[in-house]
Amino acid sequence: MRRRTLADTHVIDAEHAHSPHLRHHFDDMGQQFDSATFGMWVFLLTEIMFFGGIFGAYTVYRNLYPEAFAATSNYMNPAFGAANTAVLIVSSLTMALAVRAAHLGQQKVLQLMLVFTMIFGAAFLVIKGFEYHEHWVDMKVPLFPGHWAWDGPLAPPEYAHQAQILFCFYFFMTGFHAIHMVVGLGIMTTILLMARKGTFSPTYYTPVEVSGLYWHFVDIVWIFLFPLLYLIGHTKNLI
Amino acid sequence: MSTAIQEPEIKETPNYLNAEYGWKSWLFTTDHKRIAVLYLISISVMFALGGVFAMLIRLELLTPQGDLVNSDTYNKFFTMHGVTMIFFFLIPSIPATFGNFLVPMMIGAKDLAFPRINLLSWYIYIVGALFALAAIVMGGVDTGWTFYTPFSTTYSNTFVITAAVGVFIAGFSSILTGLNFIVTVHKMRAPGMTWGRLPLFVWANYATALIQVLGTPVVAITLALVGLERAFHIGIFDPAIGGDPILFQHMFWFYSHPAVYIMILPGMGVISELVTCFSRKGIFGYSFIAGSSLGIAIIGFLVWGHHMFVTGMSMYAGLYFSFLTMIVAVPSAIKVFNWTATMFRGSISYETPMLYAFGFIGLFTIGGLTGLFLGTLGMDVHLTDTYFVVAHFHYVMVGGMVVAYLGAMHFWWPKITGRMYPEGWGKFSALLVFAGFNLTFFPQFILGYLGQPRRYHAYAPEFQVLNVMSTAGASVLGLGFVIPLVYFLWSLRFGKAAGNNPWGAKGLEWTTQSPPTTFNFDETPIVTEEAYEYAKHEEAHVG
C-alpha cells in the first residue's frame, strides 16, 4: 500500500479535480486501481472455491468409479472440446492484447480486440451448443426423463447408473462454466460500450484490466474441464 | 475531503443520518453507515422471526406428550428456527452491521473499498431472505437447517428448493461483505495505521472475511447440487444409483463448520474492544489475540469431520478430526486468557457493555469446553444428536455471539445514533439475558447427558422438570431481548446526547462526532500510536 502523508493532501485535491473517474472515498487513482484489481483477485479466489467444490465432488466419484467414468468418454467428442480449448486460448490472447491497448491508449485497437474476444467467446458457446445437441440426440442427458439411454457395445450395462452420475457432473461443470462465459460476454459488451464512449485512457483503464482477469479465469477453468471430462478414457482414439 | 465541508450555520450538526431524507436516500445510499443501519433493521426482523420459532419449540417441549403440534410441524419449527437464525441472523450479524459501520472508521477510511457492492450485498441478502420467508409462508421446510441428503433430495415433501435458493443467494451477500472487508483493510488504511496497530475488532472481521470468501462458495455449490438433485433426480447424492449422501455432509460441513467461526470471531473482536475500554488498560497480548483470529480461521477449515463421527466415516479420519478439534481450542483459549489478563489490575467499571463482555467470557468458555467433550470420539458417540449438542452450540452462538452482539449494540449505539440508552435498564436487561440464558440452556446439558435426543417433539416424562426449566428460562431470555429493543427505540428520541466519546474509549471511531458525518473524518487521520494506549493517557492525566 502506498503510504500517504500530509503533503499529499494537496496533490490529492488536485487529482480529484482532474480525474472524473476517482471515486470520493479513494485518495488517488493508484489506490483506486490497486483496490479494484485486488478485489477482483479475491473474487476469483471465491470462484476457485466455487468450482473447487464441484471439482472435489468429481474427484471423489472418479475415484469410486474409475472404469465407469472412463467408459463415458466414448460418448464425449474430443474434437469439440479441443476446438473450444483453442478458441478460448485465442480469446485470452485477444483479451490480453485489449488490456495492453487500453494501457497504451490505442482506442481503435482496444475496441477491435474486445470485439475479437467477444466473437471467440460466442464461438465457444455455439460449439458448446452443438455439442449439447449431439448429447441430446445421443440420449445422454440424464437430467430429463426420456433422454437417457445407456446401451450398445461401448456402454457396459454394469456402469449404467454410475455413467449417469458422470454425465450429470459433465452438464453441471460445463453448464456452470457456460454461465460464466455468458456473464463474461455481458461484461465485455459493457466494456466495449464504455470504450466506444472514450471512457478509457492510459491513466484510467481499471475496468478493462479487471474484466480481463475474470475472462482469463473462466478460460483457465475450461483448461481443467477439458482433460477431466474428455480425455479420461479414450485418448487412443485421438492419436 | 472537500466534500465534507458543510455550512456551519445549521443548528443540528450535519451527520450521516440527516445528510439526506426520504426512502430513496436510504435505499440508494452507498454510505457504509447507512447500509449498516439497513442491515441492522433487516437482521433484527429475522432475529425476531427466529425467536418466535424458538418460543414455539420451547412451548411444545413444555409437556412430554407432544400435544401442541404434531411431529411434522415441529420439524418445520426447528428447521425454520435454524435457517433464519444461522443464515439470516448470526452470519451477517456483527460483520454486516458493526463491521460495516466500524471497519472503515477504525482504520481511518471514508468508506469501504466498494460502496456500491456493499449496497448490492444488502439487496442480495434481502432477496435471499424473501425466498426463505416464501418457503415459510408456503408451508415450511422440515429437513433441519443442515439439509441432509437423501432426505432433503428425495423424501421431504416440503419447500426445500425455495429455502435452499434463499440460503444460496444470501451466501453471495456474505461473500461480497467479506471481499469488501479484505480489500478495505489491505488498501484503505490511514497513514500510520499499520497492521500491528489495527484494532482487534478489525483483525477479527478480517479473519471472518477470509472464511466468508473461502468457505461460502463451497456451500453455494453444495446447495446448488441439492437443488438440482431434487429437481432432476440425477443421483449425485442418491445411494440407490451409487451416489454418496455422506459426500453431501463433507461438502456441507466444509463450509458450515468454518461458518461457526464466522458466527463467533466478530464477537470475539467486540469483546477485545470492550474489555480494554472498561478495564482502562491496553490489551494483554495484542499480537496473540490478532494471530489467534487468523489461527481459528485457518484451523477452522480442517475440523469439519467432527460433525460426522457417527455417520460412517473412517476411524482414522475420525482420529485426525478429533485431534484438530482439540488444536482449534488453543487459539480460542489464548483469547480468553488474554482478556482475563487484560482485566487483571485494570480499573474495571461495570457499564452495560462490560456486563455483556463478562457474560461472553463465561458463557463462551462453557460452550468451548463442552465442544471438547464432543470432539472426543468416545464421548461423542454417547452425546451425538442429544440435547448436549444443542446446549453446546447455543452456549457458543447465543451465549457467545448474541451476547457479544448486544454488548456491541450498547457500546456503539451512542456512536451510531448520537444518543445514550438508559443505563439502569441496560444493566437490568443484561442480567436478565444472562440469567435467562443459563436457565434455558444449562438444563439441556443435563438432558442430553441423560439421553434426551434432539429434534423430537415428544420425550420421556422423567425429563419434564428440566424441560420446564428450559422453557421458563427461554421466556426470561425473550424478555431480556425485548427490553433493549424498547429502550433503544425510546432513546432515539428521548435518550440524552452522547457526545463524541462517552466511554473515554480509544480508537479512531471515537475521534469523530456522534453520529459521524457522511465521510467520517474531516481530514484523513494520521495514526501515531499503538492500539489501546489507555495506560499512556492515564499517566498523562496524573502527570
Interface residues (C-beta under 8 A of the other chain):
Chain A: M1 R3 R4 T5 L6 T9 I12 D13 H16 R23 H24 H25 F26 D27 Q31 D34 S35 F38 G39 V42 F43 L45 T46 E47 M49 F50 F51 G52 G53 I54 G56 A57 V60 Y61 L64 Y65 P142 L143 F144 H161 Q162 Q164 I165 C168 F169 F172
Chain B: M1 S2 T3 A109 K110 D111 L112 A113 F114 P115 I175 L179 N180 I182 V183 H186 K187 M188 R189 A190 P191 V213 L214 G215 T216 P217 V218 A220 I221 T222 L225 L228 F232 I234 G235 I236 I241 G242 G243 D244 L247 M251 F254 F519 E523 T524 I526
